[in-house]
Amino acid sequence: KAGVTQTPRYLIKTRGQQVTLSCSPISGHRSVSWYQQTPGQGLQFLFEYFSETQRNKGNFPGRFSGRQFSNSRSEMNVSTLELGDSALYLCASSLGAGLETQYFGPGTRLLVL
Amino acid sequence: AQRVTQPEKLLSVFKGAPVELKCNYSYSGSPELFWYVQYSRQRLQLLLRHISRESIKGFTADLNKGETSFHLKKPFAQEEDSAMYYCALLSGAGSYQLTFGKGTKLSVIP
């Protein structure tokens, strides 16, 4: 099976802009989770989607949002970008029925100038 | 709230020496614990999960509920083991999120 894919791999934006990141899960996986990775804070949970519904949300401001489509692909959006949003954004997928292993994509590296 | 602590940011060992990467957790329920590894320029990948009780690449980890620990061990380190290692806890009860430790960078000296 193909692994989790994320596009784009790299992005450069300026403060105040918005950005949309995309994630395609492993075929058959219905749960998609998003994480932010920074040198200072490490890996932090953003949100998780299952069957087009957000099941859980981490402690991030409302500028961070996401959605999931009927084919389980997911997007996350960050509006009004701040310098501190510069990070590696990771997407992970799992079957979604319970406490299964999450498999990670390569990430999208976002730089905000 | 759950918490995962990896006390060592960097661990250097000589090739052939034993390795132990420490992980302690705080969680009120029954934990599902994982070790993920990130090699240079590669994606985060699963190394092992406590429930499977498998040995992957010679690594093992035992869940000690009394000490709330899930330390990763390998008897003889190899140069290819050099990487970032993350301990993670998966919380359930409708909240399927991974809580990660800050990671330990393992450097195996030839």
Chai-1 contact restraints between the chains, C-beta under 6 A:
chainA,res_idxA,chainB,res_idxB,connection_type,confidence,min_distance_angstrom,max_distance_angstrom,comment,restraint_id
A,G42,B,F100,contact,1.0,0.0,6.0,A-B,restraint_1
A,G42,B,K102,contact,1.0,0.0,6.0,A-B,restraint_2
A,L43,B,F100,contact,1.0,0.0,6.0,A-B,restraint_3
A,F45,B,Q97,contact,1.0,0.0,6.0,A-B,restraint_4
A,E48,B,Y96,contact,1.0,0.0,6.0,A-B,restraint_5
A,N56,B,S95,contact,1.0,0.0,6.0,A-B,restraint_6
A,N56,B,Q97,contact,1.0,0.0,6.0,A-B,restraint_7
A,L99,B,E32,contact,1.0,0.0,6.0,A-B,restraint_8
A,L99,B,L90,contact,1.0,0.0,6.0,A-B,restraint_9
A,L99,B,G92,contact,1.0,0.0,6.0,A-B,restraint_10
A,T101,B,L46,contact,1.0,0.0,6.0,A-B,restraint_11
A,F104,B,R43,contact,1.0,0.0,6.0,A-B,restraint_12
A,F104,B,L44,contact,1.0,0.0,6.0,A-B,restraint_13
A,P106,B,R43,contact,1.0,0.0,6.0,A-B,restraint_14
